[in-house]
């Protein structure tokens, strides 16, 4: 096997560096030389505007993808839930690593009667659907910054992705899984992307691909794509691949939580390529179309 020198692009947050370091260790274990290259994203610069109000997809990935296309790095490592369903021309998925927890968790704050903090319109919509009347506060920043704000703030608590906190071992004791909340498509998964023409780089990364995770997140992202959704749309999806079938559930809710449409379907293994699209069609028939139409009028 030819030894390659691979420059890994990453954001500078602790979680992003953990993810990139994990990819680096896999590449080095397979005989390659790898180094980290730090890139600042738009999402890391503007920490005040709610993500859904920034009006762009790929706010955390675009700077890395630009560096990749400009040959400043050889691969980029992304939290897959941040990656737009349509990758930039010239960039392809090189690997999807084994998924960690897909769950959202609630980190308990100091004021049981206070607001709930999150910057995610998906989390906001599902929370308000279950607990109408809750005051929601915007919460931006990297994992450590958001945890500090919960400690310092006067909130009931805040919602986080379990995988992010658990990977860097900062999940507080006073937190619990939100088992009822359906996650963002591909939440808990890490994606490695490369330039389409770099076949040797792609081959080097592909050995770390986890097929069951790749199948699950493809279905979830196909569902998102079929609904023409992005990070500014409160769309949730989870596919669980077993030896026998694929268990899927997804939903969409108005941002104020007043309406929600959902679907749960079990697909056979030979429906993998069409499962996401079929689930989206079922959701639209179950009230999703009316919710989408209502949201598009307000955008």
N, C-alpha and C positions, 0 to 999 in steps of 0.2 A: 504493500500500500504506500502510495506517495504521500510524504509528509507535506502538509499545506500550512501556510501562515495565514491565519484568519483574523481579521479585525472585526470585533463584535461591537456594534453600536447599541448604546443604551442611554436612557435618561439617568439623572443623577440621584434620584431618590433612593432610600435604603432598600425598598422593595424592588425597584427596577434593577439596582446593582446586584441584589441577591439572585434575581432571575437570570441576569446576564452571566454572573459568576457560575451559576449552575450549568448553563450551556457551555461555558468555557471549560468546566471540569470534564464534561462529557467528551468534548472535542479532544482535550489533552489526553484523556484516558484511551482514546483511539489513535494516539500517536501524532496529533497535529499540534502546532504552536498557535496559541490564541491569546489575544490581548483585548482589553476593553477600551473603547473610545466613547467619551461622554458627550452627549448632544442634548441641548436644552430644547424642550418642546414649548409650543404656544400655551398648552394647558398648564405648564409649570410657571409661566410668566404672569398670566392673568389669574390671580387667585381669588378675585372678588366676584366676577360674573358667574352666575349659575351655569353649569355645563350646558343645559338645555337651551339657555338663552344666548349662547355664543354662536348658534346658528351654523355650525360647521361640523362635518364628520371628520374623524381622524385628527382631532385636536391634539391628541397625545402621540400620534404616529407620524404625522406629516413631515416633521423635521428630520426624523430618522430615515424615512423613505427618501427624502431629498438627498441626504448624505449618501445613501446607498446608490442612488442613481448617478450621483456625481463622483462615485468611486472613492469616497472618503472612508467608507467602511465596506466590509464584504458581506456581512449579515446584520440584520436588526432583530432584536428580541422585544416582543410586545406582550402585554397582557391581552389575550385574544379578544376579550369583550370590548376592548377599545378600538379594534381594527375594523374599518369599514368593510362591508361585504364585498365591495368591488375594489380589488387591489389596484394600485397604479400600474399603468402599462409598463412592462419590462420587469415587474417584480412578481415573484410567485412564492407560494407557501413551500418551504423546504422541510418543515417538520412541525408537528404538534406534540408537545410533551404530555406525559400522563397527567391527567387532571387531578388537582387537589380537591378540597371541599368546594362544592358548587354553591353552598348556602350563604345567605345573608345572616348577619347576627346583630343583636341589639346590645350596645354597650351602655350600661346604666349610668346616668348622671346624678347630680346632687339634688335635683328638684323633681319629685314625682309628679308634680302638677305643671311642670314646665313644658316647653316646646320639644319637638323631636327634630333632630338636625340631620340633614342629608342634602347633597347636591344633585341626587339622581331623581329624575322625573318618574322613572319606573318605580322606585321605592316609595316616593311620595304618593303616587297614584294608588298603589296597593295598600299602603298604610291607611290612607284616608278612606278607602273603600271599606276597610275592616274597622277603623276607628274614626268615623266622621267627626269633624269639629276639632280635631287636633291641630294645634298651631305648628307649622313646619318652618324651620329656619334653614337658610342656606349654609352649607358647611363645605369649604374648599381647602385644598392643600394636600400634601402627601400624608401618608398614614400617620406618621409621628406627629405632624402638625395638627391633624384632626383629633387625634387622641388627647393631645394637650388642651385643645379648645374645649373638649368635653369635660375635662377635669376643672378647667378654669371657668366654664360657662354655667349659666343658671338653667340648665336643660333637664328634661326627663331622661334624655339619652340621645344616642345617635346610632345610625345604621351603617354597618361596614360589611365588606365581603370577608367571609371567614378566612379564605385562602391567603389574602394579603397579610392579615395580622398573624396567622399561624406560621407562615413561611419565615417570618423574621422574629418569631417568638415574642410578640408584644400583645397577644390577646389578653385583655384584663380578666381577672377572676370574676368580676361582676359583669358578666355578659352571658347571653344565651342565644341559642339558635332560633331563627324565625322559620320554623319548619313549614309554615303555611305560605310563606312568600316564595313565589317562583322567581328564579334568578334571571339575570341578563343572559342572552344567548352567549355561550362559550365562557361563562364566568368560571374562574378557577383553572382555566387552561392557559398555557403559554404557547405562543406561535413564534417560529423562527422563519424569517423571510430572506430571500436572496435575489440577486439579479438573474433573470431567466436564462441568460447565456452562460452563466458560471456553473457548468455541469459538474465540475469536480467539487466545488463548494457545496452544491446541492446534495451530491452523493455523500459527502462527509457528514452533512447534517441529518440526512434521511435515516441513518441508523438509530437515531434517538426518537424517531416517530413512534407514537403509541397508537396502534390502529383503532382500538375501541374508542379512545378519546376522539381521534380524528373523525371517526364515523359519527359519533354523537354530536360534536360541535358543528359538523357539516349540516346535519339535519336542522339543528337550531338556527344556523345562519341562513339556510335555505328558507326556513319559515319566516325569518326576519325580512329577507330579500323579497319574498313573495308578497309580503304586506307593505313593501317599499318603505321599510322603517330604518331609522338610524338612531344615534344616541339621543336625539331630541324627541323620540317617540317612546311612550311607556309600554313597550312590548317585552314580554317575558317568555322564556322557553327553556325546557329541560328535556333532553332525550337520554334515556338510560338503556345501554346496549347490554343484553344478556346473551346467554348461549342460544336461546330459542327465539327471541324477538326483540323489538325495540319499544319501550314504554315511553310515550311522549305526552307532555302536558304543556300548554301555553295559554297566555291570556293577553288581553289589551284592556286598558282602563283609561277613562278620562283623567286628566291631570288632577282634577279636584276629587277624584274617587267616586263621583256620583253614579257612574255606570261602569260595568265591567263585563266583558265577554270572555269565555274560556272554553277550552276543549281538552279532552283527554282521549288518546287513541293508542291502541296496541297495533304495531305494524309487524309484518313478517320480515325476515331477513332479506327476501327478494324485493322488498319495497324500499330499500335504503335510498335509492337515487331519487325517488319521488315523494318520500315521506314528508319532508318539510313543506313542499307545495301542497300536498293533500291536506295536511294539518291546517295550513293557512286558509285553504278553501272552506274547510269545515268551520273554522273560527268565524270567517266572514258570514257564513250562513247562520251562525249562532248569535248574531248581533254585532259582530265585529265591524261589519261594513258601516253600520250607522255611526258607531263610535269614531271610526276613521274619517268619515265624511264630516262629522261635527268638529273634529280636531283640525282638519285641513282648512275649514272655513275660518278658524281663529288664527292660523299661521300667516 
